[in-house]
Amino acid sequence: MSKEYTSLGLMSGTSGDGIDASLIKSDGKTQYKVILDKYFKYNNDIYKEIHSLKDLIKNKTDLTKQFERINELEKKITLFHAKVAIEIIEDNNVDMVGFHGQTIYHNTQEKISKQLGDGHLLAQLCKKDIIYNFRENDIINGGQGAPLAPIFHQLINKQHTIDTPICFLNIGGISNLTILNSNRDYDFESRDIGPGNCLIDEWIRKNNNKNYDAGGLLAAKGFVNEIILETATELYSYMPKQKTLSLDVKDFDVSFARGLSLIDGAATITEFTGRIISSALNLLNKKEDKIFLKVLLCGGGRNNNTLIASIKNNTSKNIHLQNIDEYQINGDFIESQAFGYLANRSYLKIPISFPKTTGCAKPISGGEIIKY
């Protein structure tokens, strides 16, 4: 039997609202067990600074211009992660910490993926081995740095004996798909398909005192502006970046909804997002010539009822959308669990990214290991 390690996965997504923390026990290969899942909300200072800084960084030159602010924010984010990790470590045996960090800039053309988080400082504070900087080795080897969760999606599918072919649809800030053709090792492919929560969250953040549209309730009250929607959808169809495997929130903006009321803008942007996701699902279904395709919904966007209704209304009837929670899997913590698992695999120096997921030249490991 392979040795098992207990790893703590810390994930802060593109919403920049807090940290998902998951403690898992795994051999890094064929099995895992969830010990703990918990969410820790950023304080308002960190939340505002993340989004303020992201708005200022339009290209790699801006990373240099904002060097001091980036360093200051990185320290705050690392200290916050340390507080979270120490709280969990005090009550649990932990072998290592998988530290994703906070993405501040991701550009596939420039071969840059910048996550804020000081692995060396976190190791000193937590007194544990830290695995971080998960995306760099993939980029060095010709990949786009994302998506990285597919290998964990396959493990979930095997462990819960879910029939294949199947598709995992993660609706975070960005929406991405993992298609499992079978449960044979590495028989999967993955890509980002467009916005998830990012445009909806940005609209709410800029036009309201809330950070997101809880349950899609604001969008449900508004009316979709069909003219604006059709124009935005047509413009999106010509975007070259949608053909890449990896996207960033900066690849989209809410300017097309300018002038609409809060609720009509929320309704129009939500429908826009839903149609992009459903279009990708329909294309996949046609490409794979599947009589029936099951799609498991993961991520925070699965809780936006208006968005999910839009996806269902615009998706082929032979595609079945199912909430992953129906398998007793918490859909809010799959990515934090994944980075605990990826930390384990990185520690064992076995692959975490693959040609059909990130575009890298060959299956490779990744994650920089800071030994305490």
N, C-alpha and C positions, 0 to 999 in steps of 0.2 A: 504493500500500500504506500502511495506517495505521501510525503510529509505534508501536513496541513499547516497553514499560517493564518493567523488572525490579523486582518488588515482593516484599517479605518480609511474609507473613501470620503474625501471632502470635495464637494462640487458646488461651484457658484456659476450659474448659467448667465446667458446674455441679458436676462431681465435685471441682473445686478441687485436683487432685493435681499439676498441672504445666502446662507449655506445649507445645503442638504448634506447631512452626515450619515453614513451607513457603516456599520461594523459587520464584516462578514468573515466566515471561516471557510477556507478553500485550499485545495491542492494546486490551484492555478491552472488546472486542466479539465477535469471531468466532473467536478462537483463543487457546490457552495452551499452555505447555510447562512441565513440572515440572523444576526444576533440583535441588532438595534438599528432603527431608522429614526432620525430626529431632525427637525428644521430649526435653524437659528437665524432670526431676522437681523439684517444689518441695522445699525443705528442710522438715523436720518442724515447725519453728516457724511457718512461713507456712501450711502445711497445717492445723495445729491452730487457728491464729488465724482463718483463713477460716471454718471450720465453727463455731467458738465464737461468732464475731460474727454469722454468719447465723442461729444459733439465738436470738440476742437481738433481732434485728430482725423484728418481727411486722407493723409498719405504718410509714407515713412519719414518724410522730412519733418512732419509735425511731431513725430516721436522724439526727435532731437530738440525741437523747439520747446516741448513741454517736459523736458528731462527732469527738472526739479519737482514739478507737480506730480509726475509719474512716480518718482522715488518716494515722495512724501506719502502718496496714496498707497503705494506698495507696502510701506512699513505699517500703515494703519490696517490694511487688509491682512497682512501676515500676523499681526498681533491679535486681530479678531479671530483668525483661524486657530491660533495657538490657544486662546481662551476656550474655544469650542473643543479642541482636541484634548486639552488637559482635563476638562470636565469629564470627558468620556473615558480617558485613560485611567483616571483615578478609581473608577468603578469596574474596569475590565482589563483583562490581559490583552495587550496589543503588541504585535510583532513589528508592524510597520504602518506608515501613513501614506496614502496616496493623495497627493496634494495637487489638484488641478489648477488652482489659482483663478483669478478673475480676468477673462479675456477683455482686453482693451482695444485690440486692433488685429484683424485677420484679413490678409489679402493674398489670394492664391497666385495672382500674376507677379507680385513682388516677392513671393516666397517668404512671407513673414506671418508668423502667428505669435502675438505678444500676450502672454498671460502675466498678470501682476501677482507676485508671491515669491518671497525669499526663502528657498528651501533650506539654506544653511542656518538662517535665524530660527526657522521653525524647528529644526532638529535640536538646536541648543535649548530652546524653550520647552520642547516636549520630551526631550531626552529619549528620542526614538529615531530609528532609521526613517528617512523621508525619501519618497520617490516622487519626483515632479518633472516639469518640463517635458511632458509626454509627447509633444508634437514635433520637436526639433529634428530628431533622428529620421522621422518619416519624411520631412521636407528635404533634408540633406540627401535622402535616397530617392528623390524624384516625386514624392507624394505631396498631397495638398494639406496634410496635417489633420484632416478630419474626413469623415466621421470615424471615431475610434471605438464606439460601443458594439459594433456587429459581432465580435467574437464572444461578447457576453450575452448578446441576444441569442446566439446559437446555444450557449450553455443553458440559458433559461428554457429554451424550447426542448432540449434533450431531457433536462431534469423533470420537466412537467409533462413529458410525453405528449406534446401537442403535434398533431398531424402536419406534415408539409405537403405541398408548398404553402408557405405562409409569409405574411409581410408584417413587420413591426413598423408602425408609424409613430414616430416620436414628435410631438408638437411642443417644442420649447420655444425659445426666441426665434429660431429657425426650425423649419420642418424637415425631417429626414426620414428616409426609408431604408430598412434592411430587408432584403428578400432572401429567405432561406429556401433554396430549391429542394434540399433534402437535409437530413441530419448527418450526412457524411461530413467529416472534418473539412472546414473551410469552404464548403459548398454554398457560398453566399455572395451577395453583392450589395453595395450600399451607395447612397448619394444624398446630398441635400437637394430639396426640391423647390424651396421658396420660403417665403415668410411663414412664421407660425404665430407667435404672440407679439413679435417685435413691433409691427406697425400699429396694432391695436393698442398696445401698451404706450407707445410713443404718443398716439393721438390723445389718449386719456390723460397722460402725464402733462401734456402741453395745454390741454383745454379744461382741466378739472383738477381738483385737489386730491385725487386718488391716483394710485400707481397702476391700476389695471381695471378691466371691466369684469368684475366678479360674476361668474356664471353667464356672462354675456347679457346681463339684464339691461344695460344701457342700449346696446345694439338692438335688443328686442323691442325697445320703445320707439326706435327711429324708423325712417323710411329709406330704402336704398335708392340713391340717385342713379338711375339706369344709364343715363348719358355719360356721366363721369365714370361709372363702373366700366362701361364698354370701352371707353377711351383708354383708361388705365390698363385694362386687360390686353388690349391690342398693343399698347406700347410695351408691355411686359413680354409679349410673345417675340419681340425683336431683340430682347436683351441677350447679348452674347454670354453673360455670366451664368445664365440659367443652365447652360450646357456643361458647366463645370461640376465636379464632384462635391465641392465645398463652397459654401457661401458665408457671407457675413451680414450682420444687420445693416451695415453701411451700403450694401448693395440695393437697398430699398429706402424709400422715404414716403412720407404722408402728404407731400405737397399737392398731389392730385385732388385731395379732399378739402383743400383750402377754401374757406368761404361757407362751408356747410356748418350746420349747428352741431353741438356736441353729440346728440343722439343720432342724427342723420349721418354724420361723419363716421361714428362708430359702426352704424349699420352697413354703410357702404364699404368701409375698409374690411369689416368682418366678412362680408360677402365676397369681396375681392380675394381675400386670403383663402376662403373656403373653395372658391372656384379653381385657384391655382393648385391646391392640394388634390382636389377631385380630378382635375385634368391629368395630373401625374399618375394617379391611380388608374384612371381609364386607359391611359397610354400603356401602362405596365400590363394591364389585363389583356389588352389587344395584342401586345408584343408577345406575351407568354402564351396566348391562345388558351387561357384557362376557362373551363366551364364554370368554375367556382373559385373564388379567391378570398381567403379570410385575412382580414387586416386587424391586428391588435393595436389598440390605441394606448399610447403612453404619453407621459409628460403633462405639464400643467394645462396645456390647451385642451386636453380631453374633458376638462371641467367647464369649458365655455360652451354651454348648451346651444347658443345661437350659432357658433362656429361649427359645431358638430352637425347641427341640423342642415347647415349649408352644404357641408361635405356630403352628407347622405343624399340630399336633394339633387346634387349634381353628379353623383357617382352612379355608374352602371349598376343595375339592379342585381346582377349576379355577383357583385362584390359585397361581402358581408363584413360590416364594421362591428368589432366587439371590444368592449373595454377590458384591458388586461387584468383589471382587478377581479374579474369573474373567475380567474384562476388562483385567487388568493395571493396575488402578486401586487404589491403597492406600486401603482404606476407613477407616483410622485418621486420615487427614490431609485429608479432603475439606473440613472446616470451616476449617482453617488455610489451605488453598489458596484457599477461597472468600473469606476476608477479605483475602488478597493481591489477588485479582481485584476485590473490592468497593472496595479502596483505589484501584486503577487507575481504575475507573469513577467513583468520587467525584472523583478528581483531574481527570477529563475532564468532570465535571458531567453525567453521563448517569445514567438511573434505576437504582436498586438495590432499590427496593421498589415494590409494585404493589397495586392494590385487591383482587385475588384472593389475595394472599399475606399482607399485614398489615392490610388493611382501610383503607388510606390513600385519600384522596379521588381521587388521580390518580397515575400513575407519577412518582416523584420521586427525585432523587439524595439523598445523605446523606453523613455523614462530615465531621467538622471537620478542615480542613487547617491544619497548623502548618508554615509554611515555615521551613526552617533558613537 
